[in-house]
Amino acid sequence: MPERTVVVASSVGLHARPAALFSQAAAQASVPIVLTSAAGRSVNAASILGVLSLGIDHGERVTLSSEAPGADPALDALVALLERDLDEE
């Protein structure tokens, strides 16, 4: 199963606007993506409420994964998104 680990760069973590941008991008991916917090809780990355429920802060490590074939490009795109400060854009 392909997966990526990334440090969240947004200054407020995955809250409000960054969470919305991330979950929208995950929903547009061609494969289902799972977001797992450092505490081990997992949610559907396309669910804004799920993403917000994890309470992910700036600098926290998260893991993105998918069991779908061909998930690597979608995972790479979401990692690139999380590596940016989405509050500054």
Secondary structure, DSSP 8 states (H G I E B T S, - for coil): --EEEEE--STT-SSHHHHHHHHHHHHHSSS--EEE-TTS-EEETT-HHHHHHT---TT-EEEEE--STT-HHHHHHHHHHHTS-TT--
